[in-house]
Amino acid sequence: MTSKVEICGVNTSKLPILSEKQKKELFEKIRSGDLKARQEFIYGNLRLVLSILHRFTNRGENADDLFQIGCIGLIKALDNFDPSHDVKFSTYAVPMIIGEIRRYLRDNNSIRVSRSMRDTAYKALAVKERLTAASGSEPTVEQIARELELPCEDVSVALDAILDPVSLQEPIYHDGGDAVFVMDQIADEKNADDSWLEKISLNEAMSRLSDRERHILTLRFFKGRTQMEVANEIGISQAQVSRLEKCALSHMRKFLH
């Protein structure tokens, strides 16, 4: 998608790259009302928008449309940027550009969400951002609902409705070379009975595991817990749960074979 040389009439191969010094000088002029400097600043940061578009490939969206939406995010970032916070403009602008594009994709998603539900979701996100900034920790859905004076269920459903669908194989993060995937977050209700254990005679194999490994497998596959729930219960990180789970399953396979 972003391999196009020209997007919205802009030759991307000739876009300039501004140094931090140039950005600072231009920003001083912008604060003085210099419109030419503002235009030069925006043009000099279009590569930032272009680089972000790579995150939204394979969605079937028009590159020109996403580029224009990204530029809106760039302009909003410029209008709200405060250099006194000693943060690079790119660091501040990237999440705003991504947020603008995601809002566009949500509003134009083939899975239609009612306007009232989207409005509730956006208000909830605004409250979430405000409470996070005030307390330094992420608020619960209950806290957000109280601020909005809405039922907790309505806020939860609205927030879920604007989430983009993701693949079960999409990695969430990497830790020590081990990827944690979306499917690792999902509880396994299918294997929550004793039939699996009875069919492949796992009692002996389970007995050869350490207490921690056995406890993790019991929670994961017999009680249908997610890796995050297991991590919270036994007091270790989710990445550690993932590694211990894989190691335990590997030991069991060797014994069963």
C-alpha positions as protocol buffer text, in pm:
chain_id: "A"
residue {
  index: 1
  type: MET
  ca { x: 0 y: 0 z: 0 }
}
residue {
  index: 2
  type: THR
  ca { x: 267 y: 250 z: 100 }
}
residue {
  index: 3
  type: SER
  ca { x: 503 y: 148 z: -177 }
}
residue {
  index: 4
  type: LYS
  ca { x: 341 y: 412 z: -395 }
}
residue {
  index: 5
  type: VAL
  ca { x: 586 y: 686 z: -487 }
}
residue {
  index: 6
  type: GLU
  ca { x: 309 y: 944 z: -505 }
}
residue {
  index: 7
  type: ILE
  ca { x: 36 y: 972 z: -245 }
}
residue {
  index: 8
  type: CYS
  ca { x: -223 y: 1250 z: -261 }
}
residue {
  index: 9
  type: GLY
  ca { x: -7 y: 1430 z: -517 }
}
residue {
  index: 10
  type: VAL
  ca { x: 297 y: 1418 z: -285 }
}
residue {
  index: 11
  type: ASN
  ca { x: 616 y: 1263 z: -425 }
}
residue {
  index: 12
  type: THR
  ca { x: 719 y: 1064 z: -118 }
}
residue {
  index: 13
  type: SER
  ca { x: 1067 y: 997 z: -254 }
}
residue {
  index: 14
  type: LYS
  ca { x: 1146 y: 1368 z: -228 }
}
residue {
  index: 15
  type: LEU
  ca { x: 1006 y: 1439 z: 117 }
}
residue {
  index: 16
  type: PRO
  ca { x: 1257 y: 1629 z: 333 }
}
residue {
  index: 17
  type: ILE
  ca { x: 1385 y: 1517 z: 672 }
}
residue {
  index: 18
  type: LEU
  ca { x: 1403 y: 1787 z: 938 }
}
residue {
  index: 19
  type: SER
  ca { x: 1665 y: 1778 z: 1210 }
}
residue {
  index: 20
  type: GLU
  ca { x: 1561 y: 1837 z: 1570 }
}
residue {
  index: 21
  type: LYS
  ca { x: 1728 y: 2178 z: 1551 }
}
residue {
  index: 22
  type: GLN
  ca { x: 1527 y: 2273 z: 1243 }
}
residue {
  index: 23
  type: LYS
  ca { x: 1205 y: 2156 z: 1407 }
}
residue {
  index: 24
  type: LYS
  ca { x: 1278 y: 2369 z: 1712 }
}
residue {
  index: 25
  type: GLU
  ca { x: 1351 y: 2677 z: 1502 }
}
residue {
  index: 26
  type: LEU
  ca { x: 1038 y: 2630 z: 1293 }
}
residue {
  index: 27
  type: PHE
  ca { x: 825 y: 2573 z: 1601 }
}
residue {
  index: 28
  type: GLU
  ca { x: 941 y: 2904 z: 1748 }
}
residue {
  index: 29
  type: LYS
  ca { x: 830 y: 3078 z: 1427 }
}
residue {
  index: 30
  type: ILE
  ca { x: 499 y: 2891 z: 1431 }
}
residue {
  index: 31
  type: ARG
  ca { x: 429 y: 3016 z: 1784 }
}
residue {
  index: 32
  type: SER
  ca { x: 479 y: 3365 z: 1649 }
}
residue {
  index: 33
  type: GLY
  ca { x: 212 y: 3307 z: 1386 }
}
residue {
  index: 34
  type: ASP
  ca { x: 437 y: 3231 z: 1087 }
}
residue {
  index: 35
  type: LEU
  ca { x: 209 y: 3031 z: 851 }
}
residue {
  index: 36
  type: LYS
  ca { x: 493 y: 2959 z: 608 }
}
residue {
  index: 37
  type: ALA
  ca { x: 693 y: 2798 z: 889 }
}
residue {
  index: 38
  type: ARG
  ca { x: 385 y: 2596 z: 986 }
}
residue {
  index: 39
  type: GLN
  ca { x: 350 y: 2464 z: 633 }
}
residue {
  index: 40
  type: GLU
  ca { x: 722 y: 2381 z: 617 }
}
residue {
  index: 41
  type: PHE
  ca { x: 702 y: 2200 z: 952 }
}
residue {
  index: 42
  type: ILE
  ca { x: 406 y: 1988 z: 840 }
}
residue {
  index: 43
  type: TYR
  ca { x: 567 y: 1907 z: 504 }
}
residue {
  index: 44
  type: GLY
  ca { x: 891 y: 1820 z: 679 }
}
residue {
  index: 45
  type: ASN
  ca { x: 711 y: 1562 z: 897 }
}
residue {
  index: 46
  type: LEU
  ca { x: 509 y: 1386 z: 627 }
}
residue {
  index: 47
  type: ARG
  ca { x: 760 y: 1100 z: 632 }
}
residue {
  index: 48
  type: LEU
  ca { x: 639 y: 1033 z: 986 }
}
residue {
  index: 49
  type: VAL
  ca { x: 284 y: 984 z: 856 }
}
residue {
  index: 50
  type: LEU
  ca { x: 414 y: 768 z: 573 }
}
residue {
  index: 51
  type: SER
  ca { x: 605 y: 540 z: 810 }
}
residue {
  index: 52
  type: ILE
  ca { x: 294 y: 485 z: 1023 }
}
residue {
  index: 53
  type: LEU
  ca { x: 87 y: 376 z: 723 }
}
residue {
  index: 54
  type: HIS
  ca { x: 292 y: 54 z: 710 }
}
residue {
  index: 55
  type: ARG
  ca { x: 110 y: -54 z: 1028 }
}
residue {
  index: 56
  type: PHE
  ca { x: -220 y: -53 z: 843 }
}
residue {
  index: 57
  type: THR
  ca { x: -132 y: -258 z: 536 }
}
residue {
  index: 58
  type: ASN
  ca { x: -343 y: -553 z: 414 }
}
residue {
  index: 59
  type: ARG
  ca { x: -669 y: -388 z: 519 }
}
residue {
  index: 60
  type: GLY
  ca { x: -784 y: -304 z: 168 }
}
residue {
  index: 61
  type: GLU
  ca { x: -795 y: 67 z: 252 }
}
residue {
  index: 62
  type: ASN
  ca { x: -702 y: 337 z: 5 }
}
residue {
  index: 63
  type: ALA
  ca { x: -351 y: 465 z: 78 }
}
residue {
  index: 64
  type: ASP
  ca { x: -441 y: 821 z: -21 }
}
residue {
  index: 65
  type: ASP
  ca { x: -733 y: 825 z: 224 }
}
residue {
  index: 66
  type: LEU
  ca { x: -523 y: 693 z: 513 }
}
residue {
  index: 67
  type: PHE
  ca { x: -243 y: 938 z: 432 }
}
residue {
  index: 68
  type: GLN
  ca { x: -485 y: 1230 z: 448 }
}
residue {
  index: 69
  type: ILE
  ca { x: -627 y: 1108 z: 779 }
}
residue {
  index: 70
  type: GLY
  ca { x: -273 y: 1067 z: 911 }
}
residue {
  index: 71
  type: CYS
  ca { x: -197 y: 1425 z: 810 }
}
residue {
  index: 72
  type: ILE
  ca { x: -496 y: 1540 z: 1016 }
}
residue {
  index: 73
  type: GLY
  ca { x: -343 y: 1359 z: 1315 }
}
residue {
  index: 74
  type: LEU
  ca { x: -9 y: 1528 z: 1240 }
}
residue {
  index: 75
  type: ILE
  ca { x: -172 y: 1872 z: 1235 }
}
residue {
  index: 76
  type: LYS
  ca { x: -355 y: 1802 z: 1562 }
}
residue {
  index: 77
  type: ALA
  ca { x: -26 y: 1694 z: 1716 }
}
residue {
  index: 78
  type: LEU
  ca { x: 137 y: 2017 z: 1604 }
}
residue {
  index: 79
  type: ASP
  ca { x: -148 y: 2225 z: 1745 }
}
residue {
  index: 80
  type: ASN
  ca { x: -127 y: 2056 z: 2085 }
}
residue {
  index: 81
  type: PHE
  ca { x: 249 y: 2003 z: 2115 }
}
residue {
  index: 82
  type: ASP
  ca { x: 426 y: 2169 z: 2409 }
}
residue {
  index: 83
  type: PRO
  ca { x: 807 y: 2170 z: 2370 }
}
residue {
  index: 84
  type: SER
  ca { x: 852 y: 2266 z: 2734 }
}
residue {
  index: 85
  type: HIS
  ca { x: 780 y: 1903 z: 2830 }
}
residue {
  index: 86
  type: ASP
  ca { x: 1116 y: 1804 z: 2679 }
}
residue {
  index: 87
  type: VAL
  ca { x: 962 y: 1538 z: 2454 }
}
residue {
  index: 88
  type: LYS
  ca { x: 1050 y: 1491 z: 2088 }
}
residue {
  index: 89
  type: PHE
  ca { x: 773 y: 1594 z: 1851 }
}
residue {
  index: 90
  type: SER
  ca { x: 779 y: 1254 z: 1679 }
}
residue {
  index: 91
  type: THR
  ca { x: 728 y: 1078 z: 2015 }
}
residue {
  index: 92
  type: TYR
  ca { x: 425 y: 1295 z: 2083 }
}
residue {
  index: 93
  type: ALA
  ca { x: 286 y: 1285 z: 1730 }
}
residue {
  index: 94
  type: VAL
  ca { x: 300 y: 911 z: 1656 }
}
residue {
  index: 95
  type: PRO
  ca { x: 18 y: 804 z: 1894 }
}
residue {
  index: 96
  type: MET
  ca { x: -200 y: 1093 z: 1777 }
}
residue {
  index: 97
  type: ILE
  ca { x: -154 y: 998 z: 1411 }
}
residue {
  index: 98
  type: ILE
  ca { x: -222 y: 632 z: 1487 }
}
residue {
  index: 99
  type: GLY
  ca { x: -528 y: 727 z: 1692 }
}
residue {
  index: 100
  type: GLU
  ca { x: -667 y: 940 z: 1411 }
}
residue {
  index: 101
  type: ILE
  ca { x: -627 y: 658 z: 1159 }
}
residue {
  index: 102
  type: ARG
  ca { x: -781 y: 404 z: 1395 }
}
residue {
  index: 103
  type: ARG
  ca { x: -1081 y: 629 z: 1456 }
}
residue {
  index: 104
  type: TYR
  ca { x: -1127 y: 656 z: 1081 }
}
residue {
  index: 105
  type: LEU
  ca { x: -1107 y: 279 z: 1039 }
}
residue {
  index: 106
  type: ARG
  ca { x: -1354 y: 222 z: 1323 }
}
residue {
  index: 107
  type: ASP
  ca { x: -1603 y: 471 z: 1179 }
}
residue {
  index: 108
  type: ASN
  ca { x: -1574 y: 311 z: 836 }
}
residue {
  index: 109
  type: ASN
  ca { x: -1567 y: -50 z: 952 }
}
residue {
  index: 110
  type: SER
  ca { x: -1788 y: -293 z: 763 }
}
residue {
  index: 111
  type: ILE
  ca { x: -1915 y: -406 z: 1104 }
}
residue {
  index: 112
  type: ARG
  ca { x: -2151 y: -118 z: 1172 }
}
residue {
  index: 113
  type: VAL
  ca { x: -2166 y: 27 z: 1521 }
}
residue {
  index: 114
  type: SER
  ca { x: -2442 y: 271 z: 1608 }
}
residue {
  index: 115
  type: ARG
  ca { x: -2352 y: 637 z: 1644 }
}
residue {
  index: 116
  type: SER
  ca { x: -2475 y: 648 z: 2004 }
}
residue {
  index: 117
  type: MET
  ca { x: -2257 y: 348 z: 2096 }
}
residue {
  index: 118
  type: ARG
  ca { x: -1952 y: 504 z: 1929 }
}
residue {
  index: 119
  type: ASP
  ca { x: -2019 y: 831 z: 2113 }
}
residue {
  index: 120
  type: THR
  ca { x: -2033 y: 644 z: 2443 }
}
residue {
  index: 121
  type: ALA
  ca { x: -1709 y: 463 z: 2359 }
}
residue {
  index: 122
  type: TYR
  ca { x: -1526 y: 785 z: 2267 }
}
residue {
  index: 123
  type: LYS
  ca { x: -1646 y: 956 z: 2585 }
}
residue {
  index: 124
  type: ALA
  ca { x: -1527 y: 655 z: 2783 }
}
residue {
  index: 125
  type: LEU
  ca { x: -1185 y: 670 z: 2617 }
}
residue {
  index: 126
  type: ALA
  ca { x: -1160 y: 1042 z: 2699 }
}
residue {
  index: 127
  type: VAL
  ca { x: -1248 y: 974 z: 3064 }
}
residue {
  index: 128
  type: LYS
  ca { x: -1002 y: 684 z: 3072 }
}
residue {
  index: 129
  type: GLU
  ca { x: -722 y: 910 z: 2946 }
}
residue {
  index: 130
  type: ARG
  ca { x: -808 y: 1182 z: 3198 }
}
residue {
  index: 131
  type: LEU
  ca { x: -823 y: 942 z: 3495 }
}
residue {
  index: 132
  type: THR
  ca { x: -500 y: 771 z: 3389 }
}
residue {
  index: 133
  type: ALA
  ca { x: -321 y: 1106 z: 3372 }
}
residue {
  index: 134
  type: ALA
  ca { x: -458 y: 1207 z: 3714 }
}
residue {
  index: 135
  type: SER
  ca { x: -383 y: 885 z: 3902 }
}
residue {
  index: 136
  type: GLY
  ca { x: -96 y: 734 z: 3703 }
}
residue {
  index: 137
  type: SER
  ca { x: -283 y: 404 z: 3673 }
}
residue {
  index: 138
  type: GLU
  ca { x: -545 y: 275 z: 3432 }
}
residue {
  index: 139
  type: PRO
  ca { x: -902 y: 306 z: 3566 }
}
residue {
  index: 140
  type: THR
  ca { x: -1147 y: 17 z: 3575 }
}
residue {
  index: 141
  type: VAL
  ca { x: -1462 y: 6 z: 3364 }
}
residue {
  index: 142
  type: GLU
  ca { x: -1660 y: 65 z: 3684 }
}
residue {
  index: 143
  type: GLN
  ca { x: -1471 y: 388 z: 3754 }
}
residue {
  index: 144
  type: ILE
  ca { x: -1524 y: 510 z: 3398 }
}
residue {
  index: 145
  type: ALA
  ca { x: -1895 y: 424 z: 3419 }
}
residue {
  index: 146
  type: ARG
  ca { x: -1931 y: 623 z: 3742 }
}
residue {
  index: 147
  type: GLU
  ca { x: -1771 y: 928 z: 3579 }
}
residue {
  index: 148
  type: LEU
  ca { x: -2010 y: 903 z: 3284 }
}
residue {
  index: 149
  type: GLU
  ca { x: -2308 y: 818 z: 3510 }
}
residue {
  index: 150
  type: LEU
  ca { x: -2386 y: 520 z: 3290 }
}
residue {
  index: 151
  type: PRO
  ca { x: -2439 y: 149 z: 3362 }
}
residue {
  index: 152
  type: CYS
  ca { x: -2113 y: -44 z: 3366 }
}
residue {
  index: 153
  type: GLU
  ca { x: -2250 y: -288 z: 3108 }
}
residue {
  index: 154
  type: ASP
  ca { x: -2321 y: -9 z: 2858 }
}
residue {
  index: 155
  type: VAL
  ca { x: -1965 y: 125 z: 2884 }
}
residue {
  index: 156
  type: SER
  ca { x: -1811 y: -220 z: 2851 }
}
residue {
  index: 157
  type: VAL
  ca { x: -2021 y: -310 z: 2544 }
}
residue {
  index: 158
  type: ALA
  ca { x: -1945 y: 27 z: 2379 }
}
residue {
  index: 159
  type: LEU
  ca { x: -1569 y: -12 z: 2428 }
}
residue {
  index: 160
  type: ASP
  ca { x: -1578 y: -368 z: 2293 }
}
residue {
  index: 161
  type: ALA
  ca { x: -1778 y: -255 z: 1989 }
}
residue {
  index: 162
  type: ILE
  ca { x: -1509 y: -20 z: 1858 }
}
residue {
  index: 163
  type: LEU
  ca { x: -1222 y: -267 z: 1887 }
}
residue {
  index: 164
  type: ASP
  ca { x: -1071 y: -381 z: 1558 }
}
residue {
  index: 165
  type: PRO
  ca { x: -1090 y: -756 z: 1490 }
}
residue {
  index: 166
  type: VAL
  ca { x: -749 y: -924 z: 1526 }
}
residue {
  index: 167
  type: SER
  ca { x: -605 y: -1259 z: 1429 }
}
residue {
  index: 168
  type: LEU
  ca { x: -561 y: -1524 z: 1699 }
}
residue {
  index: 169
  type: GLN
  ca { x: -206 y: -1565 z: 1569 }
}
residue {
  index: 170
  type: GLU
  ca { x: -118 y: -1197 z: 1614 }
}
residue {
  index: 171
  type: PRO
  ca { x: 173 y: -1153 z: 1858 }
}
residue {
  index: 172
  type: ILE
  ca { x: 102 y: -920 z: 2147 }
}
residue {
  index: 173
  type: TYR
  ca { x: 460 y: -881 z: 2262 }
}
residue {
  index: 174
  type: HIS
  ca { x: 791 y: -1065 z: 2281 }
}
residue {
  index: 175
  type: ASP
  ca { x: 981 y: -1145 z: 2596 }
}
residue {
  index: 176
  type: GLY
  ca { x: 1314 y: -1323 z: 2587 }
}
residue {
  index: 177
  type: GLY
  ca { x: 1250 y: -1438 z: 2232 }
}
residue {
  index: 178
  type: ASP
  ca { x: 915 y: -1605 z: 2317 }
}
residue {
  index: 179
  type: ALA
  ca { x: 616 y: -1446 z: 2146 }
}
residue {
  index: 180
  type: VAL
  ca { x: 288 y: -1420 z: 2336 }
}
residue {
  index: 181
  type: PHE
  ca { x: -5 y: -1449 z: 2093 }
}
residue {
  index: 182
  type: VAL
  ca { x: -369 y: -1342 z: 2115 }
}
residue {
  index: 183
  type: MET
  ca { x: -474 y: -1708 z: 2140 }
}
residue {
  index: 184
  type: ASP
  ca { x: -271 y: -1733 z: 2462 }
}
residue {
  index: 185
  type: GLN
  ca { x: -514 y: -1482 z: 2618 }
}
residue {
  index: 186
  type: ILE
  ca { x: -823 y: -1688 z: 2545 }
}
residue {
  index: 187
  type: ALA
  ca { x: -971 y: -1928 z: 2795 }
}
residue {
  index: 188
  type: ASP
  ca { x: -1006 y: -2286 z: 2670 }
}
residue {
  index: 189
  type: GLU
  ca { x: -1362 y: -2385 z: 2764 }
}
residue {
  index: 190
  type: LYS
  ca { x: -1354 y: -2683 z: 2525 }
}
residue {
  index: 191
  type: ASN
  ca { x: -1104 y: -2878 z: 2735 }
}
residue {
  index: 192
  type: ALA
  ca { x: -1252 y: -2795 z: 3076 }
}
residue {
  index: 193
  type: ASP
  ca { x: -1369 y: -3153 z: 3147 }
}
residue {
  index: 194
  type: ASP
  ca { x: -1202 y: -3482 z: 3234 }
}
residue {
  index: 195
  type: SER
  ca { x: -1241 y: -3647 z: 2894 }
}
residue {
  index: 196
  type: TRP
  ca { x: -904 y: -3528 z: 2760 }
}
residue {
  index: 197
  type: LEU
  ca { x: -727 y: -3655 z: 3071 }
}
residue {
  index: 198
  type: GLU
  ca { x: -900 y: -3996 z: 3054 }
}
residue {
  index: 199
  type: LYS
  ca { x: -843 y: -4050 z: 2682 }
}
residue {
  index: 200
  type: ILE
  ca { x: -465 y: -4001 z: 2678 }
}
residue {
  index: 201
  type: SER
  ca { x: -384 y: -4119 z: 3033 }
}
residue {
  index: 202
  type: LEU
  ca { x: -222 y: -3801 z: 3155 }
}
residue {
  index: 203
  type: ASN
  ca { x: -214 y: -3881 z: 3526 }
}
residue {
  index: 204
  type: GLU
  ca { x: 133 y: -4035 z: 3513 }
}
residue {
  index: 205
  type: ALA
  ca { x: 268 y: -3766 z: 3283 }
}
residue {
  index: 206
  type: MET
  ca { x: 132 y: -3491 z: 3508 }
}
residue {
  index: 207
  type: SER
  ca { x: 293 y: -3650 z: 3812 }
}
residue {
  index: 208
  type: ARG
  ca { x: 636 y: -3611 z: 3654 }
}
residue {
  index: 209
  type: LEU
  ca { x: 601 y: -3232 z: 3636 }
}
residue {
  index: 210
  type: SER
  ca { x: 702 y: -2985 z: 3904 }
}
residue {
  index: 211
  type: ASP
  ca { x: 428 y: -2856 z: 4133 }
}
residue {
  index: 212
  type: ARG
  ca { x: 429 y: -2518 z: 3958 }
}
residue {
  index: 213
  type: GLU
  ca { x: 410 y: -2670 z: 3607 }
}
residue {
  index: 214
  type: ARG
  ca { x: 131 y: -2904 z: 3713 }
}
residue {
  index: 215
  type: HIS
  ca { x: -60 y: -2615 z: 3874 }
}
residue {
  index: 216
  type: ILE
  ca { x: -27 y: -2402 z: 3560 }
}
residue {
  index: 217
  type: LEU
  ca { x: -151 y: -2678 z: 3329 }
}
residue {
  index: 218
  type: THR
  ca { x: -442 y: -2751 z: 3561 }
}
residue {
  index: 219
  type: LEU
  ca { x: -549 y: -2388 z: 3560 }
}
residue {
  index: 220
  type: ARG
  ca { x: -497 y: -2346 z: 3186 }
}
residue {
  index: 221
  type: PHE
  ca { x: -646 y: -2664 z: 3041 }
}
residue {
  index: 222
  type: PHE
  ca { x: -876 y: -2806 z: 3307 }
}
residue {
  index: 223
  type: LYS
  ca { x: -1017 y: -2483 z: 3450 }
}
residue {
  index: 224
  type: GLY
  ca { x: -1007 y: -2280 z: 3131 }
}
residue {
  index: 225
  type: ARG
  ca { x: -806 y: -1985 z: 3268 }
}
residue {
  index: 226
  type: THR
  ca { x: -618 y: -1741 z: 3045 }
}
residue {
  index: 227
  type: GLN
  ca { x: -243 y: -1699 z: 3081 }
}
residue {
  index: 228
  type: MET
  ca { x: -299 y: -1353 z: 3231 }
}
residue {
  index: 229
  type: GLU
  ca { x: -536 y: -1495 z: 3492 }
}
residue {
  index: 230
  type: VAL
  ca { x: -286 y: -1767 z: 3579 }
}
residue {
  index: 231
  type: ALA
  ca { x: -5 y: -1511 z: 3605 }
}
residue {
  index: 232
  type: ASN
  ca { x: -209 y: -1295 z: 3845 }
}
residue {
  index: 233
  type: GLU
  ca { x: -304 y: -1595 z: 4058 }
}
residue {
  index: 234
  type: ILE
  ca { x: 46 y: -1736 z: 4110 }
}
residue {
  index: 235
  type: GLY
  ca { x: 231 y: -1404 z: 4108 }
}
residue {
  index: 236
  type: ILE
  ca { x: 457 y: -1426 z: 3801 }
}
residue {
  index: 237
  type: SER
  ca { x: 458 y: -1257 z: 3460 }
}
residue {
  index: 238
  type: GLN
  ca { x: 248 y: -1378 z: 3169 }
}
residue {
  index: 239
  type: ALA
  ca { x: 566 y: -1440 z: 2968 }
}
residue {
  index: 240
  type: GLN
  ca { x: 689 y: -1672 z: 3245 }
}
residue {
  index: 241
  type: VAL
  ca { x: 357 y: -1857 z: 3242 }
}
residue {
  index: 242
  type: SER
  ca { x: 390 y: -1900 z: 2865 }
}
residue {
  index: 243
  type: ARG
  ca { x: 743 y: -2042 z: 2894 }
}
residue {
  index: 244
  type: LEU
  ca { x: 655 y: -2277 z: 3182 }
}
residue {
  index: 245
  type: GLU
  ca { x: 345 y: -2397 z: 2998 }
}
residue {
  index: 246
  type: LYS
  ca { x: 541 y: -2473 z: 2680 }
}
residue {
  index: 247
  type: CYS
  ca { x: 817 y: -2647 z: 2876 }
}
residue {
  index: 248
  type: ALA
  ca { x: 567 y: -2861 z: 3072 }
}
residue {
  index: 249
  type: LEU
  ca { x: 381 y: -2964 z: 2756 }
}
residue {
  index: 250
  type: SER
  ca { x: 712 y: -3053 z: 2592 }
}
residue {
  index: 251
  type: HIS
  ca { x: 806 y: -3278 z: 2887 }
}
residue {
  index: 252
  type: MET
  ca { x: 466 y: -3447 z: 2875 }
}
residue {
  index: 253
  type: ARG
  ca { x: 487 y: -3512 z: 2501 }
}
residue {
  index: 254
  type: LYS
  ca { x: 824 y: -3684 z: 2546 }
}
residue {
  index: 255
  type: PHE
  ca { x: 681 y: -3907 z: 2819 }
}
residue {
  index: 256
  type: LEU
  ca { x: 366 y: -3993 z: 2625 }
}
residue {
  index: 257
  type: HIS
  ca { x: 562 y: -4077 z: 2309 }
}
